[in-house]
Each structure stands twice: as structure tokens, then as C-alpha cells.
Amino acid sequence: MSKLPEKANVVVVGGGVIGCSIAYHLAKLGWSDVVLLERQQLTSGTTWHAAGLIGQLRPSINMTKLARYTSELYHGLEAETAQATGYRQCGSISLATNNERFEELKRSASMARVFELPVNVLSPGEIAERYPLITTEDIVGGIHIPSDGYANAVDITQALAKGARNHGARIFQDTKVTDIHHDNSKVTGVGTREGDIDAKYVVICGGMWSRDLAASIGVTVPLHACEHYYVLFESVAGLDPELPVLRDYDACSYYKYDAGKLLVGAFEPNARPWGSGGIPEDFCFDEIAGNFEHFEPVLEDAMARMPALQDAGIQKFFCGPESFTPDVRYHLGQAPELKNCFVAAGLNSIGLQSAGGIGKVMAEWIRDGQPPVDLWEVDLRRNMPFQRNRKYLRERVSESLGLLYAPHWPYRQYTTSRGVRKSPLYDRLAAIGACHGEAFGWERPNWYAPEGVTPEYAYSYGRQNWFGFSAAEHKSVREGVGLFDQTSFAKFRLQGRNAMSVLNRVCANDIDVKPGRLVYTQWLNDNGGIETDLTVTRLAENAFLIVTSAETEIRDFHWLRQLIPSAAHCVLTNVTSGFGVLSIMGPRSRDLLQSLTPADMSGEAFPFATSQEIELGYAMVRASRITFVGELGWELYVPTEFMLGVYDEICAAGESFGLVHAGYHALNSLRIEKAYRHWGHDITDEDTPLEAGLGFAVKLDKSGGFIGREALLVQRETGVSKRLLQFRLQDPQPLLYRNEPIWRDGQLVGYIRSGAYGHSLGACIGLGYVNCEPGTDAGTCCEHRFEIEVAGMRIAADASLRPLYDPENKRIRC
Ligand SMILES: Cc1cc2nc3c(=O)[nH]c(=O)nc-3n(C[C@H](O)[C@H](O)[C@H](O)COP(=O)(O)OP(=O)(O)OC[C@H]3O[C@@H](n4cnc5c(N)ncnc54)[C@H](O)[C@@H]3O)c2cc1C
């Protein structure tokens, strides 16, 4: 073996398909000194036993784009590297055996149109023609993707490794990374038994080993291995190499031609976690024993679907470990805890079909210091530190694996690892019928079941069982007063002599306001893209309260932390656990709160966007006059130990004001009517405030400037090429969720970022960007015929630049 270098630009840890793809793409970008270290042999972890399916349609637009790029890359890889890849575009068919599944598939087919991935919707007869080996009596329909296929995972990895070497990368096998070195703020290299390598960047692509390797340097990578099974059948009558890959989602199984045999694999419910006590040090091209009885029900269903299997022989029963993650989404990006430490791991059994896209975006992310496209759904920064707890992971991944093929119901909730983070009110709210949903470990009331109704979801693509209850909560907030428990908000305190100047450079709005004022603002990246969307309250001259969503707690905290200059007198503290939040919203909120506090809650004494400490019950509570529902209201920040007392007082007084409890589904339907943008959906790091219609919250001329200002100045000059619009379907029946294509005068011009039923506007409301000619008047954007496509049907829609609900903000500023 050649000698390890003492220095490298990038060290990639792990020689599976992911590590090899990242090394390939970095080298192809022209990066020199890319070194890949593999503890055993290339592919010897999970990659060698991948079944080889290369599918492209994923549950979201950006994930589908990555998978699509992978397919295109593999198409040309053999010609580029002269290394066989076994890549074959035989197409794929996905089956639906019930109408709900068929709707899901048709919605996916509609989404695929956004980026011109051809998808055909098939009848049972057409499926039988294309796949004569199966019984189709129970099939309702399906979809066919002609450009899907399969490949040999080992060969693809070797081709990527060869391509990487051809572009100058160096690969060392039998070289385990024993330590990752750092100086407490950034990585500085790695240690191996063969010597140390100083490196500017380290990329952890260690598959199921990644969690522990990352934990050794304080980086959170929540994943846990699970057993994953397939069976190879030989002598299958009628087997044809031209057969498409078949996915029978409702039987959680897939079928693939495999060198003269038929491979049947599964994503079964109640999977078996593996390796909780550690992964054997000598693991190399290993199989695990597995449990045939566990897999037997899948085989029985397979034999019913494909009768020829009953007479075929089982050549191999295979079980191998693969990493799964708590939300069945992989982990990409830079560790928030440690600069220049990147991670790509937790592939949830789609590593082969994702590797090309992952390699490309990771290489660009490392080069540019920021993701090339919105990758929030897989961004490492979404993870909470508690998620590397093994009990949590072990229980959750037993559910994760099966969710790959389970119906992707809107609002679907996990059933494992629940009750992790709770508001002090949890028991009180559960006792009055709260149906809690899980978000980032938090249990949050999504809707309230009236007496006699069990607070449980009955899922469908239509109106789910909670629709009417949530509608009633929505209307009560519009007409009276509602209470939301928003304790899960992330809360930070920034204080010190330089707190204002540091924070004002990060905020696009001006936060140099009088103490007691509250400012809605975005934080931007250098391109003007929106990194987050939050409120800042000036508590005192040198102290600020920053409130952001539960989802972005880690992302936002570290974004700000890294922007505090080392010489600045300024301390950032995460005070999330110190305060519960009760939001009292609706036209009667003032009367209710006034009955409980000696503070003057009138419009004159307590105007919109101000914040005061008030007495409430026995507590001193910070009341902030702000709203995410489009009504008069206050968010109350209550010290955690006072929450129960304050809540009880509000409920007792609330009876005479008709106070209702309202959940997160109502919060969502209320905010979307008012066209309040939700970060992660309607606004992301790819969208600027000018495109999103948030220019009012940007102070281009404030002294000292802010991050992203220069990009916005350029964009203001040239004009935006897309604009966020609010849509209201003309037909009150169909439901929007997200990713539905937007048609303008018969042309596809965008897709819905978020959708919900507007109970006051009487139809589904969606927010989405549409392409526009830079320089055209924004007002003309709406002067067209719009349609939104839902499961293949185009529904006429009205479009508006201004919120359809209360465009003048009269209900808020009273
Ligand atoms: C039965 C089965 C079927 C599958 N079928 C498909 C499929 O059809 N399509 C699909 O897309 N995906 C499939 N997958 C999933 C796919 O195989 C994985 O997602 C993918 O291989 C993961 O690649 P990786 O590079 O992240 O991990 P790995 O292949 O495990 O690579 C990680 C590497 O890192 C090395 N390493 C770890 N720690 C260190 C260290 N400290 N120093 C140096 N090296 C280290 C390991 O030795 C290992 O080689 C399947 C998986 C299974 C189990």
C-alpha cells in the first residue's frame, strides 16, 4: 500500500457508494488532494449487498431531482470510466391495490411533471400487459416510469472510485479512521493507525458506523441499523430480463430481475433493529442471520402476487444491515457543531439510487460553504441532540423501515418513540381531548377531539376525521378567542454590549428599536436566500429575545453563534426549556387577557409588535402582541414552572369569553389564509424576501448593512424571476398538500409549496412561486388563467399577491 499523505484538502471517511460518489464529484470539480479512507475494502459495509433498484420518484421535488441526476449519471458512467456498472433502464411499475394508494401514486405522477420526468398512469389491464407474471384482480391501477431501472451496486461504486482516481483522488483501503481532530471550532484532520492526516475538510460517510464516529467529536448523526431482507428465486417460469422493476407497495415488497433470477425484497412493518450493542470490529462483506419467520408473510404475499414463485426454488435468503433514521430522511451537510465537518449518512435503503445526487450536492456544498439547492428536508441541522439516544433510535427505526412503502398519508404521525419532549400542559391537554402530533421530539396538540370522540387519526387523502373539529377551532379563533400551546417554539437570548450590532448585521430588518418593541425579520445568506424567519424582541438596551420555530432550533442557534465575532461582547443562550408559550388569539383575546391582568391591554397602551412583562395569575409573564393567525392576539412567554398555574387561570376566566383550545392544524389553516409564509416550505434558503413578497421586512438602508444586502440590491435592480402567489381553488372540494403543479394559461409555471383548507375562505388555499419575466410589474402576475393540478386533474384557481384574508390588516392592528 502506498504511504498515507500527511496533508489533504478533504478526507472522505468510508468507501461505500456514498463516500466514493463524493470523492468522485469533488475530484471532478477540480479539487486536488482528495483522500478517501476505507477501514476494510470498498463496498464492504452495506453497499455490496444492495439489491440495485434505481428509482427516481421520491416524496418531494428536490429529492426526486437528486435521484433523477443519479440515474442520468449512472447512464453514462460505464462509458466514462470503462468500468461495467450493470445499469439497465428497464422501467418500473408501482402498484396500487386501493383507491387511496392510487391517489398517492397519481399525485406523485403530477409532481413528476414539474421537472418533466415521464410517468404513465396505468390501468390494471395495461399493468398485466407489461408484467404478465402477476395476478392483477385486486389491482386498482399503477404508474410506470420508463427511465427507472437497476444497477450493480459494487460495480457502480467501483466505477465511481475509478472515476475519482482518474481525476486525481487517492483511495486507501484497510485504513480505519480512529479519530477526527479539531480545534473546538473546526476540524483539522484525522488519525489512523497508519498515521495522521491534516485536512481542511472531513466528510463522514461511514454508513452505520457514522453515528458513533460523529458522536466522538460531539456531532449528532441520528441513525441505527436495521435488518433488511431479500430472497433470490431461481427457475422462475416466464422470467424475462426486460421486465420492469415492480413495487407492490401495499404488500411492502419489490421485485427485480437479477442475473437470471428474481429478487424479492421488502420494507415490512415492525423491522428488526440490529447492532444496538455495537457493530463487530471485523465486519466486512458480512451477512447477518436474520429471521426467516419474520420474512415469511412477505413471501406468502409474493407467491400470491406471482404464482410462478410457488414452483420456483429459493436460491438465497439474505439479510444485511442498513442504517435508518428517525424521519426516514438521510443526513447531509455541515455539522452545526463543528465547521468543515461534513456528513452524508443514514441512507434508509435508497443509498444507491441517491448516491449520484448526494455526491454532486455535497461536493458543491463543501466548495461553496452552503447547499446548492434547498436541502432542508435532509439537512443535518434538523436533528436534535437527544436524537442520538439509542433507546429512542432503536424504537423509532423499527418503524422507519416500513414507512418507505407504507402510505405517505398527509399528517401521518409516528407511533414509536413518543412522549419525548412535553409541554408542562401535556397531561391537561390530553385530558380534554388533544390529539398530539410529534414534531422534533415535541408532543404538540394538532387538534382536539370533542367529548365522545377518540383523539386518533383516521388517515386518507380526503378530509380526515379531524377536518370538521379543526374547522370549528379555526372559526372560533376568527370569531372569538382560542388558546394554542406553542411551548415548542425555540427561544434564544442574546445579550452583551455588542448584542445589538452583532444581531443587526444578521437580521434583514432593523432591530435597533426601542426596548419593548418586537421585530419580524429574516436572516439571509450571501445570495439573499432566506436562512430563517423569526421574531426578535428587544428586552433591554443590551438584551434580545429571539423566537423561532421548533424545527430550526439547532440550525438558527448555530447560524447566529458562528456569526458572533470572537472579540464581540455578546453571549447567546438557548432558553427554550425555560419558557412555555401560550398564544391567546382572536378578536376577544384582549377582553379575556384584560380580565386577568392589571396591565393596560388597550391598543394605545399595548400596540401591535410590542412586548411587555405583565402580571398574570401569580406569575410575571412576557406578553408579546404578534400573530401567526391573522387576528388580534398575544403570545405569552411563561416561565416553565408557572405554566400550569397561568393556564388554569386563563381557562377559568376563558369560560365566560367562549375560549376554545385550538391545535396546530388550525394554526396552519389560519396562517395560510393570511398568506403568512412558513419557513422550510414557502420560504427557504433558495428564495429571497423580494421573491417571497417580504420586502416590507427588509431595511436595505439601515446603517451597518446586513448579510445578503448586496444580493438583494442587485435583485432589486434586475427584477425577480419568480414570485410567491396565494391561490384559492374555485372548486371547494379538492385538497392541496404540497408539490401540486401550477399551470398558467396552460403552461407549467411552478408548484405549490404549502396548502391547507381555508375554512373562512371556503376552499383550499395554496402558496407557490410562479416564474415571471424580470422587470414586469408584480401586479400583472395574477392576470392570467391559473389551474392547480391535483392527482392528474386541473382545478381552476384564483391568484393573489396580497393575502386573500384581511389584506388591509384591519383585524390585527386594532
Ligand atoms: C438488503 C439491502 C438491499 C438494498 N437495496 C437497495 C436498492 O435496491 N437501492 C438502493 O438505492 N439502495 C439499496 N440498499 C441501500 C444501500 O445499500 C445503502 O443505502 C448504501 O449502500 C449506503 O452506502 P454508504 O456508503 O452510506 O454505506 P456503506 O456501504 O456501509 O459504506 C460505509 C463505509 O464506511 C466504512 N467505514 C466506517 N467507519 C469507518 C472508519 N472509521 N474509517 C474508515 N472507513 C470507515 C465502512 O467500512 C463502509 O465500507 C439496500 C440495502 C440493503 C441492506
The ligand as a Tripos MOL2 file, in Angstrom:
@<TRIPOS>MOLECULE
LIG
   53    58     1     0     0
SMALL
NO_CHARGES

@<TRIPOS>ATOM
      1 C1        -30.6390   -5.8080    1.5980 C.3       1 LIG1
      2 C2        -30.4260   -4.4100    1.0880 C.ar      1 LIG1
      3 C3        -30.9070   -4.0540   -0.1410 C.ar      1 LIG1
      4 C4        -30.7300   -2.7420   -0.6080 C.ar      1 LIG1
      5 N1        -31.2100   -2.4030   -1.8360 N.ar      1 LIG1
      6 C5        -31.0470   -1.1430   -2.2990 C.ar      1 LIG1
      7 C6        -31.5340   -0.7630   -3.5770 C.ar      1 LIG1
      8 O1        -32.0920   -1.5790   -4.2890 O.2       1 LIG1
      9 N2        -31.3690    0.5160   -3.9880 N.ar      1 LIG1
     10 C7        -30.7510    1.4290   -3.2220 C.ar      1 LIG1
     11 O2        -30.6540    2.5840   -3.6410 O.2       1 LIG1
     12 N3        -30.2550    1.0940   -2.0080 N.ar      1 LIG1
     13 C8        -30.3820   -0.1640   -1.5370 C.ar      1 LIG1
     14 N4        -29.8940   -0.5190   -0.3190 N.ar      1 LIG1
     15 C9        -29.2600    0.5080    0.4780 C.3       1 LIG1
     16 C10       -27.8280    0.7880    0.0770 C.3       1 LIG1
     17 O3        -27.1260   -0.4080    0.0070 O.3       1 LIG1
     18 C11       -27.2180    1.7170    1.1060 C.3       1 LIG1
     19 O4        -28.0510    2.8440    1.3160 O.3       1 LIG1
     20 C12       -25.8800    2.2250    0.6770 C.3       1 LIG1
     21 O5        -25.0590    1.1640    0.3040 O.3       1 LIG1
     22 C13       -25.2440    3.0000    1.8110 C.3       1 LIG1
     23 O6        -23.9870    3.4030    1.3910 O.3       1 LIG1
     24 P1        -22.9740    4.0800    2.3960 P.3       1 LIG1
     25 O7        -21.8020    4.4510    1.5890 O.co2     1 LIG1
     26 O8        -23.6630    5.1180    3.1690 O.co2     1 LIG1
     27 O9        -22.6510    2.9340    3.4740 O.3       1 LIG1
     28 P2        -21.6480    1.7090    3.4140 P.3       1 LIG1
     29 O10       -21.7440    0.9630    2.1540 O.co2     1 LIG1
     30 O11       -21.8640    0.9230    4.6480 O.co2     1 LIG1
     31 O12       -20.2530    2.3950    3.4210 O.3       1 LIG1
     32 C14       -19.6840    2.9520    4.5890 C.3       1 LIG1
     33 C15       -18.2290    2.5460    4.6110 C.3       1 LIG1
     34 O13       -17.5660    3.2810    5.6250 O.3       1 LIG1
     35 C16       -16.5580    2.4470    6.1400 C.3       1 LIG1
     36 N5        -16.1800    2.9940    7.4390 N.ar      1 LIG1
     37 C17       -16.9470    3.0830    8.5420 C.ar      1 LIG1
     38 N6        -16.2530    3.6250    9.5580 N.ar      1 LIG1
     39 C18       -15.0350    3.9090    9.0720 C.ar      1 LIG1
     40 C19       -13.8720    4.4740    9.6430 C.ar      1 LIG1
     41 N7        -13.8350    4.8450   10.9220 N.pl3     1 LIG1
     42 N8        -12.7760    4.6150    8.8670 N.ar      1 LIG1
     43 C20       -12.8050    4.2530    7.5560 C.ar      1 LIG1
     44 N9        -13.8840    3.6720    6.9750 N.ar      1 LIG1
     45 C21       -14.9860    3.5190    7.7210 C.ar      1 LIG1
     46 C22       -17.2140    1.0980    6.2010 C.3       1 LIG1
     47 O14       -16.2830    0.0520    6.2390 O.3       1 LIG1
     48 C23       -18.0410    1.0920    4.9300 C.3       1 LIG1
     49 O15       -17.3780    0.4720    3.8600 O.3       1 LIG1
     50 C24       -30.0510   -1.8000    0.1790 C.ar      1 LIG1
     51 C25       -29.5680   -2.1740    1.4270 C.ar      1 LIG1
     52 C26       -29.7510   -3.4630    1.8890 C.ar      1 LIG1
     53 C27       -29.2200   -3.8420    3.2290 C.3       1 LIG1
@<TRIPOS>BOND
     1     1     2 1
     2     2     3 ar
     3     2    52 ar
     4     3     4 ar
     5     4     5 ar
     6     4    50 ar
     7     5     6 ar
     8     6     7 ar
     9     6    13 1
    10     7     8 2
    11     7     9 ar
    12     9    10 ar
    13    10    11 2
    14    10    12 ar
    15    12    13 ar
    16    13    14 ar
    17    14    15 1
    18    14    50 ar
    19    15    16 1
    20    16    17 1
    21    16    18 1
    22    18    19 1
    23    18    20 1
    24    20    21 1
    25    20    22 1
    26    22    23 1
    27    23    24 1
    28    24    25 2
    29    24    26 1
    30    24    27 1
    31    27    28 1
    32    28    29 2
    33    28    30 1
    34    28    31 1
    35    31    32 1
    36    32    33 1
    37    33    34 1
    38    33    48 1
    39    34    35 1
    40    35    36 1
    41    35    46 1
    42    36    37 ar
    43    36    45 ar
    44    37    38 ar
    45    38    39 ar
    46    39    40 ar
    47    39    45 ar
    48    40    41 1
    49    40    42 ar
    50    42    43 ar
    51    43    44 ar
    52    44    45 ar
    53    46    47 1
    54    46    48 1
    55    48    49 1
    56    50    51 ar
    57    51    52 ar
    58    52    53 1
@<TRIPOS>SUBSTRUCTURE
     1 LIG1         1 GROUP 0 **** ****
